[in-house]
Amino acid sequence: MAKTIELKEVERFIRKELAKDYSRHTFTEKKLPLREKRDGTYAVHNFDAVSEDKTIVASIKSHSWLTSGGNLPSGKIAQIYQSLYFLSLVYAKTKLLILTDREAHEGFLRVSDGKVAEDIEIKFYPLSPELQLSVKKVHQKASQEMSRG
């Protein structure tokens, strides 16, 4: 799913919240090197929140949890694991996976127990009520589009 303007706003909001929790740091979206490729250059990945000194790197996910049918969201879970994979490859003192939905946070902690690299923290950051409503509308629209197939 393409990142909508509303979901980009989530990232901006979380970057501001991170700056409050990690004082003396500001956060921006940034591409960082991962591993060296065969040609000697480095593969890169775009992370949602990176401190100016690159010691803190975060991926932000605003997924809801269960599907409209009440099932585990296998696609969303796979996307979260993909974010964890890229976090595992980047060099940073602090690596964070930020989930903005409480049910998604609790649900993912259950299904990923024992399956996440020890140097990655999974944290819940709540959104403002206005932003929560905006994200909910985006999720509902995406769900409707998926059901139309």
C-alpha positions as CSV (number, residue, x, y, z in Angstrom):
1,M,0.0,0.0,0.0
2,A,1.4,3.4,-0.9
3,K,2.1,5.7,1.9
4,T,-0.7,8.3,2.1
5,I,-0.4,11.8,3.3
6,E,-2.1,10.8,6.5
7,L,0.4,8.0,7.3
8,K,3.3,10.4,6.6
9,E,1.8,12.7,9.2
10,V,1.9,9.7,11.7
11,E,5.7,9.5,11.1
12,R,6.1,13.2,11.7
13,F,4.1,13.0,14.9
14,I,6.2,10.0,16.2
15,R,9.5,11.7,15.3
16,K,8.4,14.6,17.6
17,E,7.4,12.2,20.3
18,L,10.8,10.5,20.0
19,A,12.5,13.8,20.4
20,K,10.7,14.3,23.7
21,D,11.8,10.9,25.0
22,Y,15.3,11.1,23.6
23,S,16.2,14.6,24.5
24,R,19.1,16.2,22.8
25,H,18.1,14.4,19.6
26,T,16.1,15.4,16.6
27,F,14.7,12.8,14.2
28,T,14.3,12.7,10.4
29,E,13.5,10.2,7.8
30,K,16.8,9.0,6.4
31,K,18.4,6.3,4.2
32,L,21.1,4.4,5.9
33,P,23.7,1.8,4.7
34,L,23.0,-1.8,5.6
35,R,25.6,-4.3,4.2
36,E,28.2,-4.2,1.5
37,K,27.2,-5.4,-1.9
38,R,29.3,-7.5,-4.2
39,D,30.3,-4.4,-6.2
40,G,31.7,-2.7,-3.0
41,T,28.9,-0.2,-2.6
42,Y,26.3,-0.5,0.2
43,A,22.7,-1.4,0.1
44,V,20.6,1.2,1.8
45,H,17.1,1.3,3.4
46,N,15.0,4.3,4.2
47,F,14.1,4.4,7.9
48,D,11.2,6.4,9.3
49,A,13.1,8.1,12.2
50,V,16.9,8.5,12.6
51,S,18.6,10.7,15.1
52,E,21.0,13.3,13.8
53,D,24.0,11.4,15.1
54,K,22.5,8.1,13.7
55,T,22.7,6.4,17.1
56,I,18.9,5.9,17.2
57,V,17.0,4.3,14.3
58,A,13.3,3.5,14.2
59,S,10.7,2.0,12.0
60,I,7.2,3.2,12.5
61,K,4.1,1.1,11.8
62,S,0.5,2.3,12.2
63,H,-1.2,-1.0,11.4
64,S,-4.4,-2.1,13.0
65,W,-4.4,-5.6,14.3
66,L,-7.0,-8.2,13.4
67,T,-8.5,-8.3,9.9
68,S,-12.1,-7.3,9.3
69,G,-12.9,-11.0,9.5
70,G,-11.3,-11.2,12.9
71,N,-8.2,-13.2,11.7
72,L,-4.6,-12.7,12.4
73,P,-3.2,-10.2,9.8
74,S,-0.5,-12.3,8.1
75,G,0.4,-9.6,5.6
76,K,0.8,-6.9,8.3
77,I,2.8,-9.3,10.4
78,A,5.1,-10.0,7.5
79,Q,5.6,-6.2,6.9
80,I,6.5,-5.8,10.6
81,Y,9.0,-8.6,10.4
82,Q,10.4,-7.0,7.3
83,S,11.0,-3.8,9.3
84,L,12.6,-5.8,12.0
85,Y,14.9,-7.5,9.4
86,F,16.1,-4.1,8.1
87,L,16.6,-2.8,11.7
88,S,18.7,-5.9,12.4
89,L,21.0,-5.0,9.5
90,V,21.6,-1.3,10.4
91,Y,24.4,-0.2,12.7
92,A,22.9,1.8,15.6
93,K,23.2,1.9,19.3
94,T,19.4,2.0,19.8
95,K,17.0,0.2,17.3
96,L,13.3,0.7,17.7
97,L,10.2,-0.7,16.2
98,I,7.3,1.7,17.0
99,L,3.8,0.5,16.8
100,T,1.0,3.1,17.1
101,D,-1.9,0.8,17.7
102,R,-2.2,-0.7,21.1
103,E,-3.9,-4.0,19.9
104,A,-1.2,-4.3,17.2
105,H,1.5,-3.8,19.8
106,E,0.1,-6.3,22.2
107,G,-0.8,-8.8,19.4
108,F,2.6,-8.6,17.8
109,L,4.4,-9.0,21.1
110,R,2.5,-12.3,21.5
111,V,3.2,-13.7,18.0
112,S,6.8,-12.6,18.0
113,D,7.8,-13.7,21.4
114,G,11.3,-15.2,21.2
115,K,11.6,-14.3,17.5
116,V,13.0,-10.8,17.6
117,A,16.7,-9.8,17.7
118,E,17.7,-8.8,21.3
119,D,19.1,-5.4,20.3
120,I,15.7,-4.2,18.9
121,E,13.1,-2.7,21.2
122,I,9.4,-2.9,20.3
123,K,7.5,0.1,21.7
124,F,4.0,1.4,21.7
125,Y,3.5,5.1,21.0
126,P,-0.1,6.3,21.1
127,L,-1.3,8.8,18.5
128,S,-3.3,11.9,19.2
129,P,-7.0,11.4,19.0
130,E,-7.2,13.3,15.7
131,L,-4.4,11.4,14.1
132,Q,-5.9,8.1,15.4
133,L,-9.2,9.0,13.6
134,S,-7.4,9.9,10.4
135,V,-5.4,6.6,10.4
136,K,-8.6,4.6,11.2
137,K,-10.2,6.2,8.1
138,V,-7.2,5.2,5.9
139,H,-7.4,1.6,7.2
140,Q,-11.1,1.4,6.6
141,K,-10.7,2.7,3.0
142,A,-7.9,0.2,2.4
143,S,-10.0,-2.6,3.8
144,Q,-12.9,-1.7,1.5
145,E,-10.5,-1.6,-1.5
146,M,-9.2,-5.1,-0.6
147,S,-12.7,-6.5,-0.2
148,R,-13.6,-5.3,-3.7
149,G,-10.6,-7.2,-5.0
